[in-house]
């Protein structure tokens, strides 16, 4: 019985130490915090382990695209408010989705190839079923 308790104690201590090392070496808490706070750029940097050069280039793309995204959103919202024909709204939404897809592909091209592919696998499904009710974010799941 004494050996069993000692063995259990050693196993528990080993598991706790392994978890502690994993927790300290993993960036997951930063990613979760960024996602919870809706900080897409902090999430992007942590999740895809971007270096300073990659992050700066992607941030510039993001900032520049923000203007285009705002224009698309305003056009869609405006068309909905004035009860535009469904075909017109669908065309505006398609323009938005096509622009977002192209933007995401430009962002992915600035990442290391494996990370870029993983990024596209994460964001493109969100675009496919996008509702056009506001800017996409990291807190909403597809």
C-alpha positions in Angstrom: 0.0 0.0 0.0 2.9 2.3 0.8 4.4 1.8 -2.6 1.1 2.3 -4.3 0.6 5.7 -2.6 4.2 6.7 -3.4 3.8 5.6 -7.1 0.5 7.6 -7.3 2.2 10.7 -5.8 5.1 10.5 -8.2 2.8 10.1 -11.2 0.7 13.1 -10.1 3.8 15.2 -9.6 5.2 14.1 -13.0 1.9 15.0 -14.7 1.7 18.4 -13.0 5.3 19.1 -14.0 4.6 18.1 -17.6 1.5 20.3 -17.7 3.5 23.2 -16.3 6.2 22.9 -18.9 3.7 22.6 -21.7 1.7 25.6 -20.4 4.8 27.8 -20.1 6.2 26.8 -23.6 2.8 27.1 -25.4 1.4 30.4 -26.7 -2.1 29.1 -26.5 -3.1 31.4 -23.6 -2.2 34.4 -25.7 -4.2 33.1 -28.6 -7.3 32.5 -26.5 -7.0 35.9 -24.9 -6.7 37.6 -28.3 -9.7 35.6 -29.6 -11.8 36.3 -26.6 -11.0 40.1 -26.8 -11.7 40.1 -30.6 -8.2 41.2 -31.4 -7.7 39.6 -34.7 -4.2 40.9 -35.3 -2.9 39.7 -31.9 -4.6 36.3 -32.6 -3.0 36.2 -36.0 0.4 37.0 -34.8 0.3 34.4 -32.0 -1.6 31.6 -33.8 0.6 31.7 -36.9 3.8 32.6 -35.2 4.6 35.6 -37.4 7.9 37.4 -37.1 8.1 41.2 -36.9 8.6 41.6 -40.7 5.7 39.3 -41.6 3.4 40.9 -39.0 4.2 44.4 -40.2 3.4 43.5 -43.8 0.2 41.7 -42.9 -0.9 44.5 -40.6 -0.4 47.0 -43.5 -2.5 44.8 -45.8 -5.1 44.5 -43.1 -5.2 48.3 -42.5 -5.4 49.0 -46.3 -8.2 46.4 -46.8 -10.2 47.9 -43.9 -11.2 50.8 -46.2 -12.3 48.4 -48.9 -14.2 46.2 -46.4 -16.0 49.3 -45.0 -17.1 50.3 -48.5 -18.5 46.8 -49.2 -20.3 46.7 -45.8 -21.8 50.2 -46.4 -23.0 49.2 -49.9 -24.6 46.0 -48.6 -26.2 47.7 -45.6 -27.4 50.5 -47.8 -28.9 48.1 -50.3 -30.7 46.2 -47.6 -32.1 49.4 -46.0 -33.6 50.5 -49.3 -34.9 47.1 -50.0 -32.9 46.6 -53.2 -33.7 43.7 -55.4 -32.3 40.4 -54.2 -30.0 40.1 -57.3 -28.4 43.4 -56.5 -27.7 42.4 -52.9 -26.4 39.0 -54.0 -24.0 40.8 -56.4 -22.8 43.1 -53.6 -22.3 40.1 -51.3 -20.4 38.2 -54.0 -18.1 41.2 -54.5 -17.5 41.3 -50.8 -16.7 37.6 -50.5 -14.5 37.7 -53.6 -12.5 40.6 -52.2 -12.2 39.0 -48.7 -11.0 35.7 -50.3 -8.4 37.6 -52.3 -7.3 39.6 -49.3 -6.9 36.4 -47.2 -4.9 34.8 -50.0 -2.6 37.8 -50.0 -2.2 37.5 -46.3 -1.4 33.8 -46.5 1.2 34.5 -49.2 3.1 36.6 -46.6 3.3 33.6 -44.2 5.5 30.6 -44.2 3.9 28.1 -46.6 2.6 25.6 -44.0 1.2 28.4 -41.9 -0.4 30.2 -44.9 -2.2 27.0 -45.8 -3.4 26.5 -42.2 -4.5 30.1 -42.1 -6.6 29.7 -45.3 -8.1 26.5 -43.9 -9.1 28.5 -40.9 -10.5 31.6 -42.5 -11.9 30.5 -45.9 -14.8 28.4 -44.4 -15.9 31.6 -42.5 -16.1 33.4 -45.8 -18.2 30.7 -47.5 -21.1 31.1 -45.1 -20.6 34.7 -44.2 -23.8 36.6 -43.3 -22.6 40.1 -44.1 -23.8 41.6 -40.8 -20.5 43.0 -39.8 -16.8 42.4 -40.1 -15.7 38.8 -39.6 -13.9 38.2 -36.3 -12.0 35.4 -34.5 -14.8 35.0 -31.9 -17.5 33.8 -34.2 -17.3 30.2 -35.3 -18.5 29.1 -38.8 
